[in-house]
Amino acid sequence: TAARTKGVVHHIPEHEDNEQKTSEYEQLMLIMNERTTTSTGATFAAIVAMN
């Protein structure tokens, strides 16, 4: 498809965006691990809502 062909051009920036999201998610996971259960639950709910 035409979208498939254009996808090759846009692949690299999309990949970088995905990696940035992953590192942000990992940072949030680390923050969650340092907090109490109640605070972690609230943080996790916020992450789920964002996704």
mmCIF file of the N, C-alpha and C atoms, coordinates in Angstrom:
data_MODEL
# 
_entry.id   MODEL 
# 
loop_
_atom_site.group_PDB 
_atom_site.id 
_atom_site.type_symbol 
_atom_site.label_atom_id 
_atom_site.label_alt_id 
_atom_site.label_comp_id 
_atom_site.label_asym_id 
_atom_site.label_entity_id 
_atom_site.label_seq_id 
_atom_site.pdbx_PDB_ins_code 
_atom_site.Cartn_x 
_atom_site.Cartn_y 
_atom_site.Cartn_z 
_atom_site.occupancy 
_atom_site.B_iso_or_equiv 
_atom_site.pdbx_formal_charge 
_atom_site.auth_seq_id 
_atom_site.auth_comp_id 
_atom_site.auth_asym_id 
_atom_site.auth_atom_id 
_atom_site.pdbx_PDB_model_num 
ATOM 1   N N  . THR A 1 1  ? 0.840  -1.204 0.000  1.00 0.00 ? 1  THR A N  1 
ATOM 2   C CA . THR A 1 1  ? 0.000  0.000  0.000  1.00 0.00 ? 1  THR A CA 1 
ATOM 3   C C  . THR A 1 1  ? 0.873  1.252  0.000  1.00 0.00 ? 1  THR A C  1 
ATOM 4   N N  . ALA A 1 2  ? 0.269  2.384  -0.314 1.00 0.00 ? 2  ALA A N  1 
ATOM 5   C CA . ALA A 1 2  ? 1.007  3.649  -0.304 1.00 0.00 ? 2  ALA A CA 1 
ATOM 6   C C  . ALA A 1 2  ? 1.465  3.975  1.114  1.00 0.00 ? 2  ALA A C  1 
ATOM 7   N N  . ALA A 1 3  ? 0.615  3.690  2.088  1.00 0.00 ? 3  ALA A N  1 
ATOM 8   C CA . ALA A 1 3  ? 0.963  3.960  3.481  1.00 0.00 ? 3  ALA A CA 1 
ATOM 9   C C  . ALA A 1 3  ? 2.184  3.138  3.883  1.00 0.00 ? 3  ALA A C  1 
ATOM 10  N N  . ARG A 1 4  ? 2.250  1.916  3.387  1.00 0.00 ? 4  ARG A N  1 
ATOM 11  C CA . ARG A 1 4  ? 3.381  1.040  3.691  1.00 0.00 ? 4  ARG A CA 1 
ATOM 12  C C  . ARG A 1 4  ? 4.675  1.660  3.167  1.00 0.00 ? 4  ARG A C  1 
ATOM 13  N N  . THR A 1 5  ? 4.649  2.176  1.937  1.00 0.00 ? 5  THR A N  1 
ATOM 14  C CA . THR A 1 5  ? 5.835  2.779  1.339  1.00 0.00 ? 5  THR A CA 1 
ATOM 15  C C  . THR A 1 5  ? 6.271  4.006  2.127  1.00 0.00 ? 5  THR A C  1 
ATOM 16  N N  . LYS A 1 6  ? 5.324  4.850  2.489  1.00 0.00 ? 6  LYS A N  1 
ATOM 17  C CA . LYS A 1 6  ? 5.654  6.037  3.275  1.00 0.00 ? 6  LYS A CA 1 
ATOM 18  C C  . LYS A 1 6  ? 6.140  5.630  4.663  1.00 0.00 ? 6  LYS A C  1 
ATOM 19  N N  . GLY A 1 7  ? 5.662  4.501  5.159  1.00 0.00 ? 7  GLY A N  1 
ATOM 20  C CA . GLY A 1 7  ? 6.056  4.031  6.478  1.00 0.00 ? 7  GLY A CA 1 
ATOM 21  C C  . GLY A 1 7  ? 7.559  3.851  6.601  1.00 0.00 ? 7  GLY A C  1 
ATOM 22  N N  . VAL A 1 8  ? 8.214  3.493  5.496  1.00 0.00 ? 8  VAL A N  1 
ATOM 23  C CA . VAL A 1 8  ? 9.667  3.320  5.522  1.00 0.00 ? 8  VAL A CA 1 
ATOM 24  C C  . VAL A 1 8  ? 10.341 4.647  5.843  1.00 0.00 ? 8  VAL A C  1 
ATOM 25  N N  . VAL A 1 9  ? 9.831  5.724  5.255  1.00 0.00 ? 9  VAL A N  1 
ATOM 26  C CA . VAL A 1 9  ? 10.419 7.046  5.468  1.00 0.00 ? 9  VAL A CA 1 
ATOM 27  C C  . VAL A 1 9  ? 10.225 7.497  6.914  1.00 0.00 ? 9  VAL A C  1 
ATOM 28  N N  . HIS A 1 10 ? 9.054  7.207  7.470  1.00 0.00 ? 10 HIS A N  1 
ATOM 29  C CA . HIS A 1 10 ? 8.719  7.691  8.806  1.00 0.00 ? 10 HIS A CA 1 
ATOM 30  C C  . HIS A 1 10 ? 9.121  6.709  9.905  1.00 0.00 ? 10 HIS A C  1 
ATOM 31  N N  . HIS A 1 11 ? 9.719  5.605  9.525  1.00 0.00 ? 11 HIS A N  1 
ATOM 32  C CA . HIS A 1 11 ? 9.994  4.549  10.506 1.00 0.00 ? 11 HIS A CA 1 
ATOM 33  C C  . HIS A 1 11 ? 10.930 5.032  11.612 1.00 0.00 ? 11 HIS A C  1 
ATOM 34  N N  . ILE A 1 12 ? 12.009 5.717  11.245 1.00 0.00 ? 12 ILE A N  1 
ATOM 35  C CA . ILE A 1 12 ? 13.019 6.098  12.236 1.00 0.00 ? 12 ILE A CA 1 
ATOM 36  C C  . ILE A 1 12 ? 12.470 7.076  13.277 1.00 0.00 ? 12 ILE A C  1 
ATOM 37  N N  . PRO A 1 13 ? 11.822 8.191  12.871 1.00 0.00 ? 13 PRO A N  1 
ATOM 38  C CA . PRO A 1 13 ? 11.274 9.083  13.902 1.00 0.00 ? 13 PRO A CA 1 
ATOM 39  C C  . PRO A 1 13 ? 10.234 8.400  14.780 1.00 0.00 ? 13 PRO A C  1 
ATOM 40  N N  . GLU A 1 14 ? 9.416  7.538  14.200 1.00 0.00 ? 14 GLU A N  1 
ATOM 41  C CA . GLU A 1 14 ? 8.428  6.815  15.002 1.00 0.00 ? 14 GLU A CA 1 
ATOM 42  C C  . GLU A 1 14 ? 9.133  5.937  16.029 1.00 0.00 ? 14 GLU A C  1 
ATOM 43  N N  . HIS A 1 15 ? 10.205 5.279  15.595 1.00 0.00 ? 15 HIS A N  1 
ATOM 44  C CA . HIS A 1 15 ? 10.941 4.408  16.502 1.00 0.00 ? 15 HIS A CA 1 
ATOM 45  C C  . HIS A 1 15 ? 11.535 5.214  17.656 1.00 0.00 ? 15 HIS A C  1 
ATOM 46  N N  . GLU A 1 16 ? 12.068 6.394  17.347 1.00 0.00 ? 16 GLU A N  1 
ATOM 47  C CA . GLU A 1 16 ? 12.641 7.241  18.391 1.00 0.00 ? 16 GLU A CA 1 
ATOM 48  C C  . GLU A 1 16 ? 11.571 7.670  19.376 1.00 0.00 ? 16 GLU A C  1 
ATOM 49  N N  . ASP A 1 17 ? 10.388 8.017  18.862 1.00 0.00 ? 17 ASP A N  1 
ATOM 50  C CA . ASP A 1 17 ? 9.285  8.397  19.740 1.00 0.00 ? 17 ASP A CA 1 
ATOM 51  C C  . ASP A 1 17 ? 8.931  7.242  20.666 1.00 0.00 ? 17 ASP A C  1 
ATOM 52  N N  . ASN A 1 18 ? 8.881  6.034  20.116 1.00 0.00 ? 18 ASN A N  1 
ATOM 53  C CA . ASN A 1 18 ? 8.530  4.864  20.921 1.00 0.00 ? 18 ASN A CA 1 
ATOM 54  C C  . ASN A 1 18 ? 9.573  4.622  22.005 1.00 0.00 ? 18 ASN A C  1 
ATOM 55  N N  . GLU A 1 19 ? 10.843 4.794  21.672 1.00 0.00 ? 19 GLU A N  1 
ATOM 56  C CA . GLU A 1 19 ? 11.889 4.592  22.672 1.00 0.00 ? 19 GLU A CA 1 
ATOM 57  C C  . GLU A 1 19 ? 11.797 5.645  23.763 1.00 0.00 ? 19 GLU A C  1 
ATOM 58  N N  . GLN A 1 20 ? 11.461 6.876  23.382 1.00 0.00 ? 20 GLN A N  1 
ATOM 59  C CA . GLN A 1 20 ? 11.332 7.939  24.379 1.00 0.00 ? 20 GLN A CA 1 
ATOM 60  C C  . GLN A 1 20 ? 10.184 7.625  25.326 1.00 0.00 ? 20 GLN A C  1 
ATOM 61  N N  . LYS A 1 21 ? 9.064  7.152  24.778 1.00 0.00 ? 21 LYS A N  1 
ATOM 62  C CA . LYS A 1 21 ? 7.927  6.777  25.614 1.00 0.00 ? 21 LYS A CA 1 
ATOM 63  C C  . LYS A 1 21 ? 8.328  5.651  26.559 1.00 0.00 ? 21 LYS A C  1 
ATOM 64  N N  . THR A 1 22 ? 9.115  4.702  26.060 1.00 0.00 ? 22 THR A N  1 
ATOM 65  C CA . THR A 1 22 ? 9.526  3.571  26.881 1.00 0.00 ? 22 THR A CA 1 
ATOM 66  C C  . THR A 1 22 ? 10.384 4.049  28.049 1.00 0.00 ? 22 THR A C  1 
ATOM 67  N N  . SER A 1 23 ? 11.331 4.941  27.785 1.00 0.00 ? 23 SER A N  1 
ATOM 68  C CA . SER A 1 23 ? 12.204 5.401  28.866 1.00 0.00 ? 23 SER A CA 1 
ATOM 69  C C  . SER A 1 23 ? 11.409 6.211  29.885 1.00 0.00 ? 23 SER A C  1 
ATOM 70  N N  . GLU A 1 24 ? 10.425 7.000  29.409 1.00 0.00 ? 24 GLU A N  1 
ATOM 71  C CA . GLU A 1 24 ? 9.575  7.744  30.338 1.00 0.00 ? 24 GLU A CA 1 
ATOM 72  C C  . GLU A 1 24 ? 8.776  6.767  31.192 1.00 0.00 ? 24 GLU A C  1 
ATOM 73  N N  . TYR A 1 25 ? 8.270  5.722  30.574 1.00 0.00 ? 25 TYR A N  1 
ATOM 74  C CA . TYR A 1 25 ? 7.503  4.707  31.300 1.00 0.00 ? 25 TYR A CA 1 
ATOM 75  C C  . TYR A 1 25 ? 8.389  4.016  32.333 1.00 0.00 ? 25 TYR A C  1 
ATOM 76  N N  . GLU A 1 26 ? 9.627  3.700  31.936 1.00 0.00 ? 26 GLU A N  1 
ATOM 77  C CA . GLU A 1 26 ? 10.549 3.049  32.867 1.00 0.00 ? 26 GLU A CA 1 
ATOM 78  C C  . GLU A 1 26 ? 10.858 3.961  34.050 1.00 0.00 ? 26 GLU A C  1 
ATOM 79  N N  . GLN A 1 27 ? 11.003 5.263  33.787 1.00 0.00 ? 27 GLN A N  1 
ATOM 80  C CA . GLN A 1 27 ? 11.237 6.210  34.882 1.00 0.00 ? 27 GLN A CA 1 
ATOM 81  C C  . GLN A 1 27 ? 10.063 6.207  35.841 1.00 0.00 ? 27 GLN A C  1 
ATOM 82  N N  . LEU A 1 28 ? 8.836  6.204  35.284 1.00 0.00 ? 28 LEU A N  1 
ATOM 83  C CA . LEU A 1 28 ? 7.647  6.176  36.133 1.00 0.00 ? 28 LEU A CA 1 
ATOM 84  C C  . LEU A 1 28 ? 7.599  4.881  36.934 1.00 0.00 ? 28 LEU A C  1 
ATOM 85  N N  . MET A 1 29 ? 8.000  3.779  36.317 1.00 0.00 ? 29 MET A N  1 
ATOM 86  C CA . MET A 1 29 ? 8.010  2.499  37.023 1.00 0.00 ? 29 MET A CA 1 
ATOM 87  C C  . MET A 1 29 ? 8.991  2.557  38.192 1.00 0.00 ? 29 MET A C  1 
ATOM 88  N N  . LEU A 1 30 ? 10.157 3.168  37.974 1.00 0.00 ? 30 LEU A N  1 
ATOM 89  C CA . LEU A 1 30 ? 11.142 3.297  39.048 1.00 0.00 ? 30 LEU A CA 1 
ATOM 90  C C  . LEU A 1 30 ? 10.590 4.152  40.177 1.00 0.00 ? 30 LEU A C  1 
ATOM 91  N N  . ILE A 1 31 ? 9.913  5.246  39.818 1.00 0.00 ? 31 ILE A N  1 
ATOM 92  C CA . ILE A 1 31 ? 9.299  6.108  40.837 1.00 0.00 ? 31 ILE A CA 1 
ATOM 93  C C  . ILE A 1 31 ? 8.273  5.308  41.625 1.00 0.00 ? 31 ILE A C  1 
ATOM 94  N N  . MET A 1 32 ? 7.455  4.542  40.909 1.00 0.00 ? 32 MET A N  1 
ATOM 95  C CA . MET A 1 32 ? 6.428  3.728  41.556 1.00 0.00 ? 32 MET A CA 1 
ATOM 96  C C  . MET A 1 32 ? 7.051  2.763  42.558 1.00 0.00 ? 32 MET A C  1 
ATOM 97  N N  . ASN A 1 33 ? 8.167  2.153  42.182 1.00 0.00 ? 33 ASN A N  1 
ATOM 98  C CA . ASN A 1 33 ? 8.812  1.168  43.048 1.00 0.00 ? 33 ASN A CA 1 
ATOM 99  C C  . ASN A 1 33 ? 9.315  1.792  44.345 1.00 0.00 ? 33 ASN A C  1 
ATOM 100 N N  . GLU A 1 34 ? 9.572  3.094  44.329 1.00 0.00 ? 34 GLU A N  1 
ATOM 101 C CA . GLU A 1 34 ? 10.104 3.763  45.518 1.00 0.00 ? 34 GLU A CA 1 
ATOM 102 C C  . GLU A 1 34 ? 9.000  4.240  46.449 1.00 0.00 ? 34 GLU A C  1 
ATOM 103 N N  . ARG A 1 35 ? 7.745  4.146  46.008 1.00 0.00 ? 35 ARG A N  1 
ATOM 104 C CA . ARG A 1 35 ? 6.643  4.718  46.787 1.00 0.00 ? 35 ARG A CA 1 
ATOM 105 C C  . ARG A 1 35 ? 5.830  3.648  47.487 1.00 0.00 ? 35 ARG A C  1 
ATOM 106 N N  . THR A 1 36 ? 4.941  4.116  48.367 1.00 0.00 ? 36 THR A N  1 
ATOM 107 C CA . THR A 1 36 ? 4.075  3.198  49.097 1.00 0.00 ? 36 THR A CA 1 
ATOM 108 C C  . THR A 1 36 ? 3.010  2.638  48.165 1.00 0.00 ? 36 THR A C  1 
ATOM 109 N N  . THR A 1 37 ? 2.293  1.645  48.636 1.00 0.00 ? 37 THR A N  1 
ATOM 110 C CA . THR A 1 37 ? 1.303  0.971  47.807 1.00 0.00 ? 37 THR A CA 1 
ATOM 111 C C  . THR A 1 37 ? 0.200  1.924  47.364 1.00 0.00 ? 37 THR A C  1 
ATOM 112 N N  . THR A 1 38 ? -0.298 2.758  48.256 1.00 0.00 ? 38 THR A N  1 
ATOM 113 C CA . THR A 1 38 ? -1.399 3.666  47.910 1.00 0.00 ? 38 THR A CA 1 
ATOM 114 C C  . THR A 1 38 ? -0.947 4.665  46.865 1.00 0.00 ? 38 THR A C  1 
ATOM 115 N N  . SER A 1 39 ? 0.234  5.227  47.054 1.00 0.00 ? 39 SER A N  1 
ATOM 116 C CA . SER A 1 39 ? 0.758  6.217  46.127 1.00 0.00 ? 39 SER A CA 1 
ATOM 117 C C  . SER A 1 39 ? 1.078  5.552  44.789 1.00 0.00 ? 39 SER A C  1 
ATOM 118 N N  . THR A 1 40 ? 1.582  4.324  44.832 1.00 0.00 ? 40 THR A N  1 
ATOM 119 C CA . THR A 1 40 ? 1.871  3.584  43.607 1.00 0.00 ? 40 THR A CA 1 
ATOM 120 C C  . THR A 1 40 ? 0.589  3.331  42.828 1.00 0.00 ? 40 THR A C  1 
ATOM 121 N N  . GLY A 1 41 ? -0.479 2.979  43.537 1.00 0.00 ? 41 GLY A N  1 
ATOM 122 C CA . GLY A 1 41 ? -1.761 2.728  42.882 1.00 0.00 ? 41 GLY A CA 1 
ATOM 123 C C  . GLY A 1 41 ? -2.249 3.949  42.136 1.00 0.00 ? 41 GLY A C  1 
ATOM 124 N N  . ALA A 1 42 ? -2.090 5.123  42.738 1.00 0.00 ? 42 ALA A N  1 
ATOM 125 C CA . ALA A 1 42 ? -2.521 6.366  42.100 1.00 0.00 ? 42 ALA A CA 1 
ATOM 126 C C  . ALA A 1 42 ? -1.663 6.656  40.873 1.00 0.00 ? 42 ALA A C  1 
ATOM 127 N N  . THR A 1 43 ? -0.356 6.429  40.997 1.00 0.00 ? 43 THR A N  1 
ATOM 128 C CA . THR A 1 43 ? 0.553  6.662  39.878 1.00 0.00 ? 43 THR A CA 1 
ATOM 129 C C  . THR A 1 43 ? 0.236  5.706  38.737 1.00 0.00 ? 43 THR A C  1 
ATOM 130 N N  . PHE A 1 44 ? 0.006  4.444  39.070 1.00 0.00 ? 44 PHE A N  1 
ATOM 131 C CA . PHE A 1 44 ? -0.308 3.446  38.056 1.00 0.00 ? 44 PHE A CA 1 
ATOM 132 C C  . PHE A 1 44 ? -1.602 3.796  37.339 1.00 0.00 ? 44 PHE A C  1 
ATOM 133 N N  . ALA A 1 45 ? -2.602 4.253  38.089 1.00 0.00 ? 45 ALA A N  1 
ATOM 134 C CA . ALA A 1 45 ? -3.877 4.653  37.492 1.00 0.00 ? 45 ALA A CA 1 
ATOM 135 C C  . ALA A 1 45 ? -3.657 5.795  36.505 1.00 0.00 ? 45 ALA A C  1 
ATOM 136 N N  . ALA A 1 46 ? -2.766 6.720  36.848 1.00 0.00 ? 46 ALA A N  1 
ATOM 137 C CA . ALA A 1 46 ? -2.467 7.845  35.962 1.00 0.00 ? 46 ALA A CA 1 
ATOM 138 C C  . ALA A 1 46 ? -1.794 7.352  34.683 1.00 0.00 ? 46 ALA A C  1 
ATOM 139 N N  . ILE A 1 47 ? -0.881 6.387  34.806 1.00 0.00 ? 47 ILE A N  1 
ATOM 140 C CA . ILE A 1 47 ? -0.196 5.831  33.639 1.00 0.00 ? 47 ILE A CA 1 
ATOM 141 C C  . ILE A 1 47 ? -1.203 5.145  32.721 1.00 0.00 ? 47 ILE A C  1 
ATOM 142 N N  . VAL A 1 48 ? -2.076 4.346  33.307 1.00 0.00 ? 48 VAL A N  1 
ATOM 143 C CA . VAL A 1 48 ? -3.080 3.634  32.516 1.00 0.00 ? 48 VAL A CA 1 
ATOM 144 C C  . VAL A 1 48 ? -3.990 4.632  31.804 1.00 0.00 ? 48 VAL A C  1 
ATOM 145 N N  . ALA A 1 49 ? -4.360 5.693  32.507 1.00 0.00 ? 49 ALA A N  1 
ATOM 146 C CA . ALA A 1 49 ? -5.228 6.717  31.917 1.00 0.00 ? 49 ALA A CA 1 
ATOM 147 C C  . ALA A 1 49 ? -4.527 7.402  30.747 1.00 0.00 ? 49 ALA A C  1 
ATOM 148 N N  . MET A 1 50 ? -3.221 7.634  30.875 1.00 0.00 ? 50 MET A N  1 
ATOM 149 C CA . MET A 1 50 ? -2.460 8.279  29.804 1.00 0.00 ? 50 MET A CA 1 
ATOM 150 C C  . MET A 1 50 ? -2.407 7.389  28.570 1.00 0.00 ? 50 MET A C  1 
ATOM 151 N N  . ASN A 1 51 ? -2.254 6.098  28.782 1.00 0.00 ? 51 ASN A N  1 
ATOM 152 C CA . ASN A 1 51 ? -2.157 5.184  27.647 1.00 0.00 ? 51 ASN A CA 1 
ATOM 153 C C  . ASN A 1 51 ? -3.531 4.920  27.072 1.00 0.00 ? 51 ASN A C  1 
# 
